[in-house]
Amino acid sequence: MKSSASKIQLCDYDALFQTSDPAEVNGNLVQEIPLSELFPFKNHPFQVRDDEAMQKTVESIARSGVLSPGIVRPRPEGGYEIIAGHRRKRGSELAGKKTMPVLVRELDDDEATIIMVDSNLQREKILPSEKAFAYKMKLEALKHQGQRNNLTSDHGGQKLTARERVAQDAGETSGTAVARYIALTKLIPPLLSFVALSLPQLIRAIASSWVK
């Protein structure tokens, strides 16, 4: 079956949201969905913090609305699961909005996971612990897809393992760097919270001992 995720350019989200018609994005209808019908992505690894950046988001939404629609998919039990747009939803709530503009897409679990991770990795401030669980989720999704497609190719036509693909998309130096982050997911929550506040170099040093 042809992947519907292929219709979304994961490497350029600015292009995704460029449109001359506010009611459409790349020919797809933008829908205003009640915030009460929007639910977080299952096991969403990225925190939504009410920090200074969120306050700026709230002020922007209050002034101009949500300029870039989120991406959601229908839930079997009703409502919609947010793929991209968790911070925009929170900002809309704090700004007193009742709805948020979104694109409704039919995506399987692997497609949704990859888009969710890639869209959030573009944020400026990401905790190492957030990267750890996000990389793990994307790696598992790519491996599952790889059962059908085997390995993926980079721009030079070379074959990449799923771990190398995660590294390339995230701007990491190597698949080993990704593995070191993923190793952090083995820490118990209290220790993970402590490590997440440390320098990335310290985190990689601790995690590297677990990488095979």
C-alpha positions as CSV (number, residue, x, y, z in Angstrom):
1,M,0.0,0.0,0.0
2,K,1.4,3.4,-0.9
3,S,2.4,5.4,2.2
4,S,0.3,8.5,2.8
5,A,3.1,9.9,4.8
6,S,5.1,10.3,1.6
7,K,2.8,13.2,0.7
8,I,4.2,15.2,3.5
9,Q,7.7,16.6,3.2
10,L,9.3,15.7,6.5
11,C,12.5,17.7,5.9
12,D,10.8,21.0,5.3
13,Y,7.8,22.0,7.4
14,D,7.9,25.6,6.2
15,A,7.0,24.4,2.8
16,L,4.2,22.3,4.2
17,F,2.5,25.4,5.6
18,Q,3.1,27.8,2.7
19,T,-0.2,28.6,1.0
20,S,-2.0,31.5,-0.6
21,D,-5.4,30.3,0.6
22,P,-5.7,30.1,4.5
23,A,-8.4,27.4,4.0
24,E,-6.0,25.0,2.2
25,V,-2.4,23.7,2.6
26,N,-1.0,22.1,-0.5
27,G,-4.5,21.4,-1.7
28,N,-5.6,19.9,1.6
29,L,-8.6,21.4,3.4
30,V,-7.8,23.0,6.8
31,Q,-10.5,22.2,9.3
32,E,-11.3,24.0,12.6
33,I,-11.6,21.3,15.2
34,P,-12.7,21.9,18.8
35,L,-9.9,21.6,21.3
36,S,-11.9,19.1,23.3
37,E,-11.7,16.7,20.4
38,L,-7.9,16.9,20.1
39,F,-5.9,14.3,22.1
40,P,-2.2,13.9,22.6
41,F,-0.1,11.4,20.6
42,K,0.2,8.1,22.5
43,N,3.4,8.1,24.6
44,H,4.3,11.6,23.3
45,P,7.9,11.9,24.3
46,F,8.1,15.7,24.1
47,Q,7.1,17.9,27.1
48,V,4.7,20.8,26.6
49,R,6.0,23.4,29.0
50,D,4.3,26.7,30.1
51,D,7.6,28.6,29.8
52,E,8.6,31.9,28.2
53,A,8.4,30.4,24.7
54,M,4.9,29.2,25.4
55,Q,3.9,32.7,26.6
56,K,5.1,34.1,23.2
57,T,3.1,31.4,21.5
58,V,0.0,32.4,23.5
59,E,0.5,36.1,22.6
60,S,0.9,35.3,18.9
61,I,-2.2,33.1,18.9
62,A,-4.3,35.7,20.8
63,R,-3.2,38.3,18.3
64,S,-3.2,36.4,15.0
65,G,-4.6,32.9,15.6
66,V,-2.7,29.7,14.8
67,L,-0.9,30.5,11.6
68,S,0.4,26.9,10.9
69,P,-2.3,24.2,11.1
70,G,-1.5,21.1,13.1
71,I,-1.6,17.6,11.7
72,V,-4.0,15.0,13.3
73,R,-5.5,11.6,12.5
74,P,-8.9,10.2,13.4
75,R,-9.1,8.0,16.5
76,P,-11.2,4.8,16.4
77,E,-12.9,5.9,19.7
78,G,-13.7,9.3,18.4
79,G,-11.9,12.7,18.2
80,Y,-8.5,13.1,16.7
81,E,-4.9,12.2,17.8
82,I,-2.4,15.1,17.4
83,I,0.6,14.2,15.2
84,A,2.0,17.7,15.1
85,G,0.7,20.6,17.1
86,H,0.7,19.8,20.8
87,R,2.2,23.2,21.7
88,R,-0.2,25.0,19.4
89,K,-3.1,23.3,21.1
90,R,-1.8,24.3,24.6
91,G,-1.2,27.8,23.3
92,S,-4.7,28.0,22.0
93,E,-6.1,26.8,25.3
94,L,-4.2,29.5,27.2
95,A,-5.3,32.1,24.7
96,G,-8.9,31.3,25.3
97,K,-9.6,29.7,21.9
98,K,-12.2,27.0,21.4
99,T,-10.9,25.5,18.2
100,M,-7.6,25.0,16.3
101,P,-6.9,24.7,12.5
102,V,-5.7,21.2,11.5
103,L,-5.1,18.9,8.6
104,V,-6.8,15.6,9.1
105,R,-4.7,12.8,7.6
106,E,-5.2,9.0,7.4
107,L,-1.8,7.7,8.7
108,D,-0.8,4.3,10.1
109,D,1.1,4.1,13.4
110,D,4.5,4.0,11.8
111,E,3.8,7.0,9.5
112,A,2.3,9.0,12.4
113,T,5.3,8.3,14.7
114,I,7.8,9.3,12.1
115,I,6.0,12.6,11.3
116,M,5.5,13.3,15.1
117,V,9.2,12.8,15.9
118,D,10.5,14.8,12.9
119,S,8.2,17.7,13.5
120,N,9.1,18.1,17.1
121,L,12.9,17.7,16.6
122,Q,12.8,21.1,14.9
123,R,12.2,22.8,18.2
124,E,15.1,24.8,19.6
125,K,15.1,23.4,23.1
126,I,14.9,19.6,23.5
127,L,15.9,17.7,26.5
128,P,18.3,14.7,26.0
129,S,15.6,12.5,27.6
130,E,13.1,13.7,25.1
131,K,15.5,12.9,22.2
132,A,16.1,9.5,23.7
133,F,12.5,8.3,23.7
134,A,11.8,10.1,20.4
135,Y,14.7,8.4,18.7
136,K,13.6,5.0,20.1
137,M,10.1,5.5,18.8
138,K,11.2,6.5,15.3
139,L,13.8,3.7,15.2
140,E,11.1,1.1,16.0
141,A,8.8,2.6,13.4
142,L,11.5,2.6,10.7
143,K,12.4,-1.0,11.5
144,H,8.8,-2.0,11.3
145,Q,8.6,-0.3,7.9
146,G,11.9,-1.9,7.0
147,Q,10.3,-5.4,7.2
148,R,8.6,-4.4,3.9
149,N,11.3,-2.0,2.5
150,N,14.5,-3.4,4.0
151,L,17.1,-0.5,4.1
152,T,16.6,3.1,3.0
153,S,18.8,5.2,0.7
154,D,20.4,8.5,1.4
155,H,20.8,11.3,-1.2
156,G,23.9,9.6,-2.6
157,G,22.1,6.3,-3.2
158,Q,23.9,4.5,-0.4
159,K,22.0,2.1,1.8
160,L,21.4,3.2,5.4
161,T,20.3,1.2,8.4
162,A,17.3,2.4,10.3
163,R,19.6,3.8,13.0
164,E,21.7,5.7,10.5
165,R,18.5,7.1,9.0
166,V,17.4,8.4,12.4
167,A,20.8,10.0,12.8
168,Q,20.8,11.6,9.4
169,D,17.3,13.1,9.7
170,A,18.1,14.4,13.2
171,G,21.5,15.9,12.3
172,E,23.4,13.5,14.6
173,T,27.0,12.5,13.8
174,S,26.3,8.8,13.5
175,G,24.0,5.9,14.3
176,T,26.1,5.3,17.4
177,A,25.2,8.7,18.7
178,V,21.5,7.8,18.3
179,A,22.2,4.5,20.1
180,R,23.7,6.4,23.0
181,Y,20.6,8.5,23.4
182,I,18.3,5.5,23.2
183,A,20.3,3.8,25.9
184,L,19.1,6.5,28.3
185,T,15.6,5.0,28.1
186,K,16.9,2.2,30.2
187,L,17.3,4.5,33.2
188,I,14.7,4.5,36.0
189,P,12.6,7.7,35.9
190,P,14.2,9.5,38.9
191,L,17.7,8.9,37.5
192,L,16.6,9.8,34.0
193,S,15.3,13.2,35.3
194,F,18.6,13.9,36.9
195,V,20.6,13.0,33.9
196,A,18.3,15.0,31.6
197,L,19.4,18.2,33.4
198,S,23.1,17.4,32.9
199,L,25.3,18.4,30.1
200,P,24.9,16.4,26.8
201,Q,28.6,15.3,27.0
202,L,28.0,13.7,30.4
203,I,24.8,12.0,29.2
204,R,26.6,10.5,26.2
205,A,29.5,9.3,28.5
206,I,27.1,7.6,30.8
207,A,25.0,6.1,28.0
208,S,28.0,4.9,25.9
209,S,28.8,2.2,28.4
210,W,25.4,0.5,27.5
211,V,25.8,0.6,23.7
212,K,26.8,-2.7,22.3
